[in-house]
């Protein structure tokens, strides 16, 4: 269900060109804070899908209600179970996000 949710979210992706070294900006309407910018639209779409996945998992971990997309409800039933299983990592597992440092 998580994969289907990400696909549903990506159907809502909007892209625009911005003045930036990574000029393609993408976001998903209805998913607050989900955005990415990359050199190409293809790279932006890949990053945006990864951001959606992380956004859903982090939101679920903190008990936030995940918006229903295309009838896919990750807040209950099989969707919630899949997220809970994904979040049930061994104690020594590490989840991290690599951030590129920018010069200011």
Backbone bond lengths (Angstrom), bond angles and torsions (degrees), N, CA, C in turn:
res aa  C-N    CA-C-N  psi(-1)  N-CA   C-N-CA  omega(-1)  CA-C   N-CA-C  phi
1 X - - - 1.453 - - 1.522 112.15 -
2 X 1.330 116.56 -33.92 1.458 119.24 179.51 1.529 110.39 -62.56
3 X 1.325 116.93 -40.98 1.467 120.67 177.99 1.528 110.56 -62.84
4 X 1.315 116.85 -42.70 1.467 120.64 178.52 1.529 110.52 -64.21
5 X 1.317 116.85 -37.45 1.462 121.38 178.79 1.535 110.11 -64.49
6 X 1.320 116.04 -44.36 1.462 120.07 179.32 1.530 109.96 -62.01
7 X 1.328 117.10 -42.35 1.472 120.26 177.82 1.522 110.95 -62.51
8 X 1.336 117.20 -40.75 1.471 121.15 177.99 1.522 110.16 -63.92
9 X 1.320 116.77 -40.50 1.463 120.68 178.45 1.524 110.54 -64.57
10 X 1.318 116.75 -42.54 1.456 120.50 -176.88 1.528 112.39 -65.95
11 X 1.319 117.66 -25.10 1.470 120.47 174.98 1.525 110.72 -65.39
12 X 1.326 117.19 -20.35 1.462 122.59 -179.26 1.530 112.34 -96.42
13 X 1.319 117.05 1.49 1.469 120.60 -176.55 1.522 110.83 -65.04
14 X 1.324 114.58 138.38 1.460 122.60 176.04 1.526 107.12 -123.21
15 X 1.317 116.00 137.35 1.457 121.41 -178.04 1.517 109.84 -122.65
16 X 1.330 114.65 147.31 1.457 120.00 175.25 1.527 108.69 -148.48
17 X 1.313 115.11 158.73 1.455 120.87 177.89 1.524 107.92 -92.65
18 X 1.338 115.47 130.79 1.454 121.11 178.55 1.529 109.05 -123.84
19 X 1.311 116.20 165.60 1.458 120.04 177.49 1.528 107.75 -86.21
20 X 1.325 115.95 98.94 1.456 122.67 -174.96 1.525 107.54 -164.38
21 X 1.329 118.65 154.12 1.467 119.12 174.36 1.537 112.79 -58.38
22 X 1.321 116.61 -27.39 1.469 121.83 172.58 1.530 105.51 -112.17
23 X 1.332 117.23 87.93 1.463 121.34 -163.84 1.528 117.60 -79.06
24 X 1.310 118.76 -6.89 1.468 118.90 179.48 1.516 108.67 -97.51
25 X 1.324 115.34 117.17 1.460 122.74 -179.87 1.520 108.11 -107.35
26 X 1.315 116.79 132.26 1.457 121.08 177.74 1.518 110.73 -131.13
27 X 1.316 115.48 144.80 1.464 120.32 173.86 1.518 109.44 -145.63
28 X 1.329 114.90 170.89 1.460 119.76 -179.01 1.522 108.49 -124.92
29 X 1.314 114.27 114.70 1.454 120.86 -179.59 1.532 110.12 -59.36
30 X 1.310 115.53 132.21 1.460 120.50 178.28 1.520 113.96 94.46
31 X 1.339 117.62 -11.33 1.455 121.26 177.03 1.529 107.20 -116.30
32 X 1.326 115.35 90.11 1.463 122.53 -173.42 1.532 111.02 -59.38
33 X 1.316 114.98 126.95 1.456 120.67 176.96 1.519 114.66 87.89
34 X 1.326 117.60 1.37 1.465 120.79 178.99 1.522 108.26 -93.35
35 X 1.345 115.53 109.77 1.454 121.05 179.26 1.524 109.43 -156.18
36 X 1.312 114.67 164.39 1.466 121.14 177.06 1.514 107.65 -155.59
37 X 1.331 116.16 156.08 1.461 119.25 168.33 1.520 108.32 -141.62
38 X 1.325 114.11 137.53 1.465 122.29 -174.10 1.530 108.99 -147.26
39 X 1.334 117.10 171.24 1.468 120.37 -179.91 1.531 114.18 -65.70
40 X 1.335 117.96 -32.31 1.474 120.58 -178.47 1.523 109.88 -129.70
41 X 1.318 115.49 160.67 1.466 119.52 178.83 1.529 110.86 -64.22
42 X 1.329 117.38 -36.64 1.460 120.50 179.67 1.536 110.84 -63.37
43 X 1.336 116.00 -45.31 1.469 119.85 178.40 1.528 110.63 -65.76
44 X 1.313 115.95 -37.33 1.454 120.54 179.03 1.530 110.38 -63.88
45 X 1.327 117.13 -40.86 1.465 120.84 179.03 1.524 111.28 -63.43
46 X 1.327 117.32 -41.21 1.474 120.71 178.38 1.524 110.09 -62.44
47 X 1.325 116.32 -48.34 1.461 120.45 179.94 1.520 110.83 -63.50
48 X 1.317 116.58 -41.45 1.465 121.05 -179.60 1.526 111.00 -61.39
49 X 1.322 118.29 -41.09 1.469 121.41 177.33 1.528 110.48 -63.17
50 X 1.328 117.34 -39.72 1.467 120.74 177.47 1.527 110.86 -65.33
51 X 1.327 116.03 -38.66 1.461 120.49 178.57 1.531 110.15 -64.89
52 X 1.328 117.34 -41.48 1.469 120.38 177.83 1.525 109.89 -58.37
53 X 1.324 117.10 -47.24 1.456 120.43 -179.25 1.533 111.10 -59.38
54 X 1.313 116.37 -48.36 1.461 119.98 179.19 1.516 112.40 -63.15
55 X 1.322 116.80 -39.42 1.466 122.99 179.57 1.522 110.14 -61.75
56 X 1.335 116.78 -44.52 1.468 121.33 179.31 1.526 110.07 -64.21
57 X 1.325 117.05 -48.92 1.470 120.36 -176.97 1.526 111.50 -64.35
58 X 1.316 116.88 -43.30 1.459 119.87 179.49 1.527 111.01 -66.83
59 X 1.321 115.63 -42.83 1.467 119.59 178.00 1.517 111.74 -60.24
60 X 1.325 116.16 -43.90 1.465 120.46 179.20 1.523 110.74 -64.32
61 X 1.320 116.67 -39.99 1.465 120.66 179.93 1.522 111.22 -59.82
62 X 1.333 116.64 -36.52 1.462 121.06 -179.27 1.531 112.80 -93.74
63 X 1.323 116.83 7.62 1.458 120.89 174.80 1.516 115.17 77.51
64 X 1.330 117.40 20.22 1.462 120.25 178.02 1.521 110.05 -77.88
65 X 1.312 116.33 147.27 1.461 120.33 176.15 1.527 108.29 -76.26
66 X 1.321 115.50 126.19 1.462 121.98 179.42 1.532 107.64 -89.53
67 X 1.340 117.63 126.52 1.468 119.12 -179.71 1.531 112.06 -57.85
68 X 1.307 116.79 142.21 1.460 122.39 176.82 1.527 108.00 -78.95
69 X 1.324 117.20 128.32 1.464 122.81 177.91 1.524 109.33 -122.38
70 X 1.309 116.43 129.95 1.470 122.25 179.00 1.531 111.79 49.20
71 X 1.327 116.94 37.22 1.461 121.48 179.33 1.519 114.39 78.26
72 X 1.323 117.63 3.70 1.474 121.28 -179.49 1.520 108.33 -91.20
73 X 1.329 115.52 113.24 1.463 122.37 -177.80 1.522 108.75 -110.42
74 X 1.325 115.70 107.94 1.468 120.68 179.84 1.526 112.07 -88.81
75 X 1.325 117.56 5.39 1.458 121.65 -177.53 1.518 113.54 -88.89
76 X 1.343 117.17 -7.58 1.457 120.23 -176.67 1.522 111.03 -154.53
77 X 1.297 116.72 167.96 1.458 122.02 174.60 1.513 113.98 60.48
78 X 1.349 115.41 -140.81 1.465 121.69 -176.53 1.528 112.43 -61.73
79 X 1.333 116.89 -35.99 1.459 120.04 179.67 1.514 111.79 -63.04
80 X 1.318 116.67 -45.30 1.458 120.92 178.43 1.520 110.66 -65.22
81 X 1.331 117.20 -41.14 1.469 121.20 179.54 1.525 110.56 -60.71
82 X 1.333 116.67 -43.20 1.468 120.08 179.66 1.528 110.52 -61.42
83 X 1.319 117.28 -43.42 1.462 120.36 178.87 1.521 110.61 -64.78
84 X 1.313 117.31 -43.62 1.465 120.70 179.11 1.526 110.53 -61.06
85 X 1.320 116.96 -41.55 1.467 120.65 178.21 1.529 110.90 -64.63
86 X 1.333 116.21 -39.63 1.460 120.76 178.91 1.518 110.71 -64.75
87 X 1.320 116.09 -38.17 1.465 120.53 -178.20 1.520 113.14 -80.01
88 X 1.327 118.11 -12.56 1.466 121.40 -179.03 1.526 109.36 -82.51
89 X 1.318 115.09 73.91 1.458 121.15 -177.83 1.526 109.88 -95.28
90 X 1.321 117.86 154.33 1.467 120.16 174.82 1.529 110.19 -59.45
91 X 1.320 116.05 154.18 1.459 120.92 -177.64 1.518 112.84 -56.50
92 X 1.329 117.00 -35.16 1.461 119.48 -176.16 1.532 113.06 -85.87
93 X 1.333 117.89 0.98 1.463 120.85 178.86 1.523 109.38 -73.80
94 X 1.322 115.16 145.80 1.456 119.97 178.55 1.508 109.45 -122.83
95 X 1.306 115.37 135.87 1.456 121.04 173.63 1.514 105.77 -114.16
96 X 1.304 116.75 130.52 1.454 118.67 -179.19 1.500 111.63 -145.20
97 X 1.303 114.69 160.68 1.446 121.44 177.00 1.517 106.98 -121.16
98 X 1.302 116.70 126.94 1.449 120.66 178.58 1.532 107.93 -86.58
99 X 1.311 115.64 126.63 1.453 121.11 -179.01 1.519 108.15 -117.65
100 X 1.323 115.57 130.15 1.454 120.08 176.95 1.526 108.53 -78.05
101 X 1.326 115.02 135.12 1.461 119.02 176.80 1.520 108.75 -81.02
102 X 1.318 115.29 137.57 1.459 120.23 177.81 1.513 108.67 -111.66
103 X 1.316 115.23 148.13 1.453 120.19 175.43 1.517 108.40 -84.26
104 X 1.317 115.22 139.42 1.472 120.02 178.77 1.508 110.68 -112.42
